[in-house]
Amino acid sequence: MTEHTRRRALLAGGVGVAALSTGGLWLAGRGGADPGAAALWHDPPAPVDTTPATVPAQPGPPKAERARILTSANAGDLIKITTSGWYSWALMDRATGEIVGAKNLSETNMTASMIKAWLAADYLRRATDAGQTPSAARFAELRKLIRDSDNAVATALWTELGGRATITRLISICKLTDSAAGPDWSKTQLSARDTCRIAHAIGTGTAAGPRWTDYLVGEMRAVRGEGTFGIRRAFPAAEQSKIAIKNGWVWRGAPYGFWNVNCLALGTTWTMAVLTRYASGGQQHGENIAQSVATQLRTLSSLL
């Protein structure tokens, strides 16, 4: 049976799960499914984009004397990006909880795979609360979820955690102010400043609980392959492995017709988020925006 025939048969039968390398997910479920389960959606492979991406300016190495950007009232004016799309960013000082960022830092964007860090945290905390220790097989799944951004594991966890109920817990536990659940995990709506709050909650143990926080942060530091880009790349090679990240990237076909490329990063003294949404330039354009924002912040802020 060809792959095309197999997928048509699965769809006709009403069941099937397959992960797409683009970050999208193909799902088919039986009619009358639990409303908390993942919705039906299928993001096709990204189109061949011949439009040259505008590479944002990359400033030189940090200066010896840097202002603490978190005291600047016009922080949102200090980062310069050239793009026809939408982007937002935020930076948190973990010692004070103060957040600065783009003027639209409260506007939301669909997360794509960035939300997987929360799904792992929610599962681990709830397992501890229930007096359970995850099996070796489950830890292997969580490793695939975080390090390799596995979509099938994410969908299984989304359903196991109650679908939209896991996002309700996210908003409450991490004290979010802007964000909301979507019809599936990939379409969760997060703002840049709420993403910083999630990263901080992961770092403090609030998200995953004290028992498994070091484990989760370690897995996020070990993100590899296609998923390691953006914020972390703005730092020297020796520092990159100390920064915990979870990125999201997906081309969304009709009715959307745009890319979501998003970055969450957790440092020792800071958290950072860069969110993007745009129609042309390919995945690399969003990666460039995130890296440029982080590079510019390193030249401006003594926090980084």
Protein Blocks (a to p, Z undefined) as FASTA:
>chain_A
ZZklmmmmmmmnopacdddfklpacddddehiafkbccddddddddddfbdcdddddddd
ddfbdcdfklpfklmmmpccddfbdcddddddfknopacddfklmbccdfkjmlmmmmmm
mmmmmmmmnopacdfklmmmmmmmmmnopaklmmmmmmmnopjmmmmmmmmmnopakbcc
dfbfklpccdfklmmmmmmmmmnommnopklmmmmmmmmmmgghjllghjlmmpcfklmm
mpccdddddddddfklpacdddddddfkbccddddddfbhpjmlmmmmmmmmmmmmmmmp
mkZZ
